[in-house]
């Protein structure tokens, strides 16, 4: 891929970036802000630090697109592991409970996945950026304060899966505002042994696909090497 830096800075645009694991979405934006030497830059749709995958970055006038892009459907692949739980519903926090999954069958898991497909209600994780009385929920959770988050209605358009119990390898397409971590937790509760999100990768946002995204290191190298040459 080639990058016309002059056009990007003058006319604005959209960059597709493959967010690395452990980076926050803000980390990526900040890195690109510094590399491009531009102030007007942002992203459409946060990815958790432990997730990887497609991050849409608006540059200059391209930031005007971000609100509309946030409302697009998104697709994810990943792994849910049954039998273990964490406070964050992923691997950010230590395991709290570990249960025997010997009696968990493919039939049981398949039946519960059906309940998590279509229009459903879910509660975002307490360790999330959802605001509770003006404060980010994760800040309250890390202070061991009680966090009460309202249910939200989301649409799970597609929930394809392969069972290698206790792991559930999934491919999900869903609406704006869906928390895959909550799906992992809810599936674990429905099955009766608990569950957490072991791995997550965002593969698409609307018609934008990860196959067309820049690796962050390669993008930075292109920028620093005058990518419009």
Secondary structure, 3 states (H helix, E strand, C coil): CCCCHHHHHHHCEEEEEEECCCCCHHHHHHHHHHHHCCCCEEEECCCCCCCEEEEEEEEHHHHHHHHHHHCCCEEEEEEEEECEEECCCCCCCCEEEECCCCCCCHHHHHHHHHHCCEEEEEECCCCCCCEECCEEHHHHHHCCCCCCCCEEEEEEEEEEEEEECCEEEEEEEECCCCCHHHHHHHHHHHHCCCEEEEEEEEEEECCEEHHHCEEHHHHHHHHHCCCCC
